Every structure is written in structure tokens, then in C-alpha cells.
Amino acid sequence: MRRNGQSDTMSSPMAQPVSPGMLRRSTMTQQGSPGMLRRSMSGNSGLNNLANSSSFVRRNNERDGMGNNVGVSPGGSNAAYRASLVSHYAEDLDRRRRAERAVEDIRTDGMSSDNLKIESVELFARDNAREHRTDRYELVLDNGRDIGSSSSMVMSRSMTNMSSLSSMDYRSSSSSSTTVLRRGQPFFMAVRMKDRNFDPRRDILRASFSFGPNPQVTKGTKVVLPFRMNQREFNRAPQKWDMRLHQQEGFNITFQVHIPANALVGLWRVTIETTTTTPGARVDEFRFKDDIYILFNPFCRDDPVYLDNEELRKEYLMNESGKVYVGTHNRPKGRRWIYGQFSDVALPAAQLLLEQSGLNPTERGNPVQVVRAIASIINATDGFGLLEGKWEGSFEDGVCPWVWTGSSKIFEHYLRNGSKPVKYGQCWVFAAVATSIFRALGIPSRPVTNFVSARDTNHTMSVDKYFDVFGDEMKGGPDGDNQDAMWNFHAWTEVWMSRPDLQTGFNGWQAIDPTPPPQFWQKNGGDKKNRGPWAVEEFRRGPSSVESVRRGEVGFAYDTPYLFAEVNAEVSHFQEDETSHWGFRKIRVNNYQVGRMILTKRPGADDDVSDADAEDISSLYKNPDGMSRYQKQGDGCFNSLFNQGMSSSYSDMRDRERDRDMKLFPTGSPAERLSAMNASRSVEKSQPMFEAHRPTNEDVYFDLIDQEKVAWGQPFNFQVQIQNRSQEMRTITTILSANSVYYTGVTARRLGRCDRQFVLQPGGRETMQIRISWDEYRDKIVDYGHIKIYAMASVQETKQCWSEEEDFQLEKPKLDVQIRGNPQVGQDCFATFSFMNPISVTLTECEFTFEGPGLVRAQTVKYRDVKPGEMISFVQKFMPRFNGERKLVATFNSRELGDIIGSRPIHVRD
């Protein structure tokens, strides 16, 4: 592959063409010759810029996805050999075609031609970027020269001052910059003639813009704009492309092009055509050396993604860092993430993913279809897609999901390795990466986390759990094919847009779930017919109108029943019962168990110490009548009690309020019940599950006590309190168990169990308790340290049945991040990362991973073993590249203990 006449010496898989169309594009990457005859614009030419337009290709290619040094085995694998052959053949073909063109150009230049000769074309990448609010994209900056300089961050100047463009040395003013524009706005470009001025009596000049592999005017993928000397104003047709003269001076012509607000989003090719007014005259083409990106425009009222709030645009479009909430509903934790939407790998990755998704180029101006396509291709299917999901087992052949600190390293790993899927991700990583891509494309977006989330797989809007007579959960249910699950948390992405395809009232936030159900790969892993770019249709999720979910109107596109079930599904417990005609009996249902809390980061807030920047948006998904007054307090913002570190008290009050509602409305509040019934009418299988609940004589009170905060390495207790509120004796059978679980709810290991049968006198009380020591759970805890508690009980005399389940997470220490000195652009700076090993074992295979937008690209550094109880401090040098408010995020991981996270805001001076 070659660019601007220079040989590309990279030997990494990046040199491999993404598609056969790239071979054709390689013949067109040279600066156009005025003698070049009109040639076909076919071929997937836009993708060539993915390998050449960004500065990331100049960074060390002998590193793996996390920046670690790796070796290259002699000879390489068969795949590497094939990639090398493809690269060699492409370069050889490129060389021979250039030689043929040179001969053709000499021959045609000798022929008499009156066509205007074009010397160069300038798109003023950095000047236009300031007006289009794209000047923070690294692709726009002059690579290696402007990055890190204060001049690169100069704010916009008015379009009225653009008259000076014609006198600029535009032959080199942005020669290393990529043009990134937003639709719905005009931009400036200039043409320099070689031999003479433009003469409107004899010359015809046209600007041609082409999109996709087979551009056609009738499909909207090709636009041809004739240049007219007398057109000084646009034609007032905002939904059409237009061009007007700005200034002519000598051999230079500067004109302005209007991009309509419905333009296709992605890579466009720019060509200047010249001919004469003589009928049948030859047409010459001058191809601009680089493709240009056109993005969605949330600043433009005519764009469907328009967001009429500057504070929200600042948060959901321009903010490069944020939080994805994880943990449990009792103690949610905001995990820092660097979105990196302006990095030099974000737009190339987004463009390549759109190509892989199979979305027709004619649909790429429709944000509904674009986000749906991106959601489907973020998760990988047999070599197609960005990120491969994994929730259990070893991660040694990739990167543990909790090691990632941001999206840029994932994008870079994806591009460096020939668009092969990156290993590994989980729901919160999928949601964060999707947010990065949507923001890079110009769509306001945010990650959202639902605590206690139903993963309903049989379209019944009910999560069914089955237990044997001993109280142990039966995986797969009685027939082994029940895949219903309830995740401790599940994250997805919201995007902001209008929905003209729906009825009025469903604009605004739309939910996109890019996480594939884990059981999809278990079911289809060996069936190649179910794989590839079209297999993802089975688990596409969204965009679903959040408002339609709240109303229970699940008949609207797309996939709304699935999202409704995630936040509203009924949870049913069934236990083996030989007296039942079908072998099981149904135990008490808790309608409030699913969708306990839905969180996102609050606009404008930023808290690196606690989570005072969290916003509870449950009321956007669930009818307020079904939530306690504590959730509704504060206009949807997170309750102040949690901000003060009193999450347990907050949860206690909320749950007591819900218990009171359960007594008044055993099947849910009237408004919430109405939403559920609306949803059930659209899903035939769900209707039997919403039959009226007929409670038995429940005169024995059971209460599973919430677990207090437990530090990793410390023992813990859990207990059930029982009270006989009747005037008679009651014979009670109870089962209490604790298991380590993955955050998806899948059981890993048994930690403890207790079952008893006893008689409780009238008014009597009893407490069942289990204590689990560090030695009992140290080798049984998995990934995030989640523990699931099940409690079941039955009363012999009244047939009363009761069951409950609860989750809690072992607390890990925080990574302390400190900055030494006063950070300044281009000057060495030092960060110190420290924490104390809280467990009584030595930590091995230790490493620190850190990154910060504008500060340092993602890096992983190996560290020595850490002794039990040892306090360690690691110092790392870096050099800030941009000024302003920045964020440094770091994680510590080892074989015995990982997911230790910390962050620090940093103000960088010029």
C-alpha cells in the first residue's frame, strides 16, 4: 500500500487490504494528473484511508493490544504469510499501474487539450474543523507538529473571517490533516489552476463527491456540483448539496460547499472535474489525495440527532471520559472509562465496523439504522466484529475485561490486527465502546446500567428459576433448556435522536444493547450457518424508545419487548413438589426484584472519590407509581444519602417502602401493572404469567437481612430472621445457602449452606445464620467478587412458601493516583499509583494499566510480586500532549487480586 507516492514500509497485518476493493483504490491514491482520463470510481476505496489517514500506524507495531512488547515467530503462521502475500501483490500491482498511468499521461499530455489544468486542491481541514466543532479529532491535527501545541486548540473564528483563505499557502497548510466535517453546515475548499485562470466562456469545472463502493447520483451516493462564477449565494435548499463562489484571486478559486443535514455519514471521496464547453470534450479528473469524514451534527436543528442543550452536548458528545456503573443495587460503583472518541483510531474503526456490518451505503444517513448496525457488529461473530465477549473461564488468550481503561486501545488492537475481533469484553465494556463510537460519529450517547437485570430468553417477560427439594438451583430448569437469567447488573447504551418512524412522543433517548446473550454462542457456536455478519440479526437489540418502555408500548421498533423485560420482568421461583400435577410449586413472586435501580453519569458532575456524580434515571424506564418516594426524590438525581456514603440506609428505606407497596398491591402498583399488561398483550407467551396472585395465609414473617460492607479478605455473616405472628404453633422448614457467582448470575462455587426444620411458638422469633471465613472463600471467588444468597422457607400447617435472593460484592481497595508538580504541555510529568494488598497471600503477575486523553496513550507496565499487607507505590513518567482539564485512569491487576481502580483529574498548562 502506498500513499502520496511514498512507500508504506509497515509489515504488520495493518498492511493487509480490508477488501478486494482496496486493490482498486490503490490506483487512485496519487494526486490527480490534469491529463488523467475519466476513470471508474468503483471500488471500496474509502476504506484505504483506514490504514493511511491516522497517525496511529506510526506507533510501535511490535506491540500487542495492551502495549506490551511481543516477539514475532520466524516465518509466522499461514494467515500471516497470506497477509504478507496480499500486501506484496497489492504494492506490486500499485507500482505497475502507476507506471502505466505515467506513460498514458505523457501520451495524453502531448495531445491537444484545452481543458483547465488543476495543480492542487485544498480543503482547509483545520480551519473548517474549528467551525464544525471537530478540531479535537486527532486526525485533523497536523501529525507530529500541531499535537501538543497550544495553537492546535485555538477556538473557532467566524466564517466571515474566512476570506483570507485564498491567500494562504494551501498547498501545504493541512497536508497531513484529515478533513472531518459535520453535515448540515457549509465548508470551504479551494482549487489552484496550473497554467491559466478559469474562463467561464470556455471552461466547465465541477466538484464531485462520492460515497461507498458503487456511487450513483440516483442513490444519493454521488453528488456533482457545477461551479458557476455568478453564484455568490446558496439556493436556500438546506436538504440538498450546494456550492457557491467565495473568492477568485489569480489562479486560485475559493468556494463554499453546503452539506445537507441528511447527508450520508462516513468517508467521502473528492474529485475535481474539468472539461470545456465544446460538446463531447474530454473530461479530466483531479482526485484529492485523502477522503473526508462527514459526521452527524447534534448542533444542527435539521439533523435527527439534534440536541438542544449545550450542557448535555458537552457531556454526551464532547466529554472524553465518564463512568460505567457496576456492582450491586445495594452498592453500585462508578467505573472510570476513557471514551477516546477524538483519538486517531476512533473514526477509522467506526468506518470499518460500518463496512463489516453490511449496512447499505444508502442507509448511512439514517441514525436509526446506523446505531442498529453498530450495535450488531460491536460484538464479534466468527471473525466479524470488534470485541469478543466472555463471561467465564480463563482470559489468558486475550485481555481480561476489567483490565481495559478505555476504548482507544481496543480500537487500535482491532485495526493493527487486520480487523480481527479483540479479546475480551463484557456488557459494560460493550456499552462503553458503543458510546465511544456513537460520540465519534456525532451521535449524543451515554452508557446506562440496570441493577438486577432480567435476561429473558423465551419471550415470556418472566425470569423463571427452578429449585430441587434441597433448595439447590436447577441449571436449565427441569428440561435443561431454560436459559432465563438475572444479572446483578447489565449495561447498555442510550443514543439521542428523533424517531420519525414512530408515533409522536417517542423521540429522545433510545436504548441500544450491543451485548450478545452468552447462551447464543453456547447454542450456535458450532453452526457456521448461524455465524458471519448476518447472524447478528438474531440478537440485535434496539434502538428501542425509552419512553415506549416506560409506557409498556412494546409494539414499536426495535426489540422493545426485550428491553421492557430487562427492567420489568416478573421473577418466578419454582420448587420441586411431588404433590403438584406438574412436579413443581410456585413460590412467592417479587415484582420489584428486577430493575432495582438504573444509573448513568450526571451531566456536568465529576467525582473521583465517591459516586456523587451518579444519576438515577429509573423513572425514564419505569412508571413512578412503581417506585418508592426515595427514588423519585431529587428530580431523578441520585439520592443524597448515597452521596454521603449511606447506601445501605438508602437501600433499606427503599426496600421497606416497596414491601409496604407489595402488601397494598401484591402484583404491582396500578400504573406499573398497566404497563406490564400493555406489554403482555404484545407478547402472547407472557399472558399466562400475569394471572392474579392469590396469596395464602401468610402469618409467618421472613426477612433476609441485607449484607453489610465486607472487605476482600474478611469473614462475613448472612442471616434470616423469622417471626410467628399467628396464635398457633408453626412448623417451619428453612434452607439458606451462599454461592460465589459471576455477575451474570451464573453460580461458580458453593460457599456455605444450612437447612433446618423447627417449631416456632405463637409470637416466637428465630434467626438462622451462616458465617463464611476468608479461608473458606479465598479460592472460590470469581472475577468481581459477587456472592449470591438464596433463602427458602415453607410452613407446614398453612402451606405458606417464601423465597428470597440477595447479592453483595466483596469490597476491594481503591488505587490512589497522585500527580507530582504542575503538568505542562510537552514537559515530563510523574504519576504515582499506590495501594495496600488487603489479603494474606502474595500477589503475583502484577501489572499496572493507565491512560488519559491528551496525557498518555494506554500502556501496561509489569510490576514485581506484592507481599501480604504490603503498601506499594509505582511511579510512571509521561508527557502531556494537550492543555486543559484532563483525566488519568489506572488499574492494578494480578493473578490473585485484580480490578483495583483509581483516577485523578489533571489540569495541564500550555
FENNORVEN-V422955 format. One line per field, one symbol per residue. ss: DSSP state (H for helix, E for strand, - for the rest). phi: phi as a letter, one per 40 degrees, with the letter a starting at -180 (. if undefined). burial: 1 if it has 16 or more other ideal C-beta (glycine too) atoms within 10 Angstrom, else 0. A space follows every 50 residues. Layout:
BEGIN
ss=???
phi=???
burial=???
END
This chain:
BEGIN
ss=-EE--EE-----HHH-----HHHHHHHH--------E-------HHHHHH HH--HHHH----E-----E--------HHHHHHHHHHHHHHHHHHHHHHH HHHHHHHHHH-------EEEEE--HHHHHHHH-----------------H HHH-----HHHHHHHHH------------EEE---EEEEEEEE------- --EEEEEEEEE-----HHH--EEEEE---------------EEEEEEEE- -EEEEEEE-------EEEEEEEEEEE-------EEEE----EEEE----- ---------HHHHHHHHH--EEEEEEE----EEEEEEE-------HHHHH HHHHHHH---HHH---HHHHHHHHHHHHE-E--E--EEE----------- HHH--E-HHHHHHHHH-----EEEE-HHHHHHHHHHHHHHH---EEEEEE EEEEE------EEEEEE-----E-----------EEEEEEEEEEEEE--- -------EEEEE-----HHHHHHH---HHH----HHHHH----EEHHHHH H--------HHHHHHHHH-EEEEEEE-------EEEE---------EEEE E------------EEE-HHHH--HHH--HHHH----E--HHHH---HHHH HHHHHHHHHHHHHH-----HHHHHHHHHHHHH-HHHHHHH---------E EEEE------E----EEEEEEEEE-----EEEEEEEEEEEE-----EEEE EEEEEEEEEE----EEEEEEEE-HHHH--------EEEEEEEEEE----- EEEEEEEEE-E----EEEEE---E---EEEEEEEEE------E--EEEEE EE---EEEEEEEE--E----EEEEEEEEE----EEEEEEEEEE------E EEEEEEEEE-
phi=.bafgbccccbcdcccccadcccccccbccccbcccccbccchccccccc cbcbcccccdccbccbgccbcbcdggcdcccccccdcccccccccccccc ccccccccccccaccccccabbbfdcccccccfbccccccccdgbccgcc ccbcccbccccccccccccccbcacbbccbbbcgbcacabbbccbaccbc cbbbbbbbbbbgcbcacccgcabbbccbccccbccfbccbcaabcbabag cbbbbbbccccbccbicbbbbbbbabccdgccbcbbcccbcbcbbcbccb cccdcdbcacccccccbcccbabbcbhbccbcbcccaccgcbccbccdcc cccccccgcddcccccccccccccccbcccbfgbhcbccabagcbccabd dcccbaccccccccccbggcdcbbbbdccdccccdccccccgbdaacbbb cgbcbcbbgbfabbbbbcccgccccggccgbcbdabcdaabbbbbbacbc cbcchbcgcbcbbccccdcccccbdbbcccbgccccdcbcbhcbcccccc cgcccccbfcdccdccbbdcbbbbbdaccccbgabcbdbbccccgcabba ccdgcabccbbcccbcbdccbbddccbccccccgfgccdcccccgbcccd cdccccccccccccbdbhcdcccccccdccccbdcccccbcccbccccbb cbaccccccbcdhbcabaabbbbcccbbcbcbbbbbabbcbcccgccbac baaabababbcdgcbabbabbbcdccbdbbcbfcgcbbbbbbaabccbgc baaabababccbccccbbbcgbdadgbcbbbbbaabccbcbccbfcabba aacgbacdbbbcbccbcdgccbbbbbcabdbbcgcbbbbabbaaccabgc baaacbcbcc
burial=11100001010111111110111111111101111100001011111111 11111110000010111000000000000100100110011001001100 10000001000010111101111111111111111111111110011110 01100000100100110101001101111111111111111110000100 00111111111111100001111010100000000001001111111000 01111111111111111111111111000001011111111111111111 00111110000110111011111111111111111111111111111111 11111110101001111111111111111111011111111000000111 11111111111111111111111111111111111111111111111111 11111110011111111000111100100001111111111111111110 01000101111111111101100100000110101100111111111111 11110101111111111111111111100000011011111111111111 11100111001111111111111111110110000011101110001101 10111011001100101110111011011101100100110000000111 01011010010110010111011101000101011111111111111100 11010000010000010101010000100011111111111111100101 11111111111110101010001010001010101011101010011111 11111111110010010000010101010111100111111111011111 1111010100
END
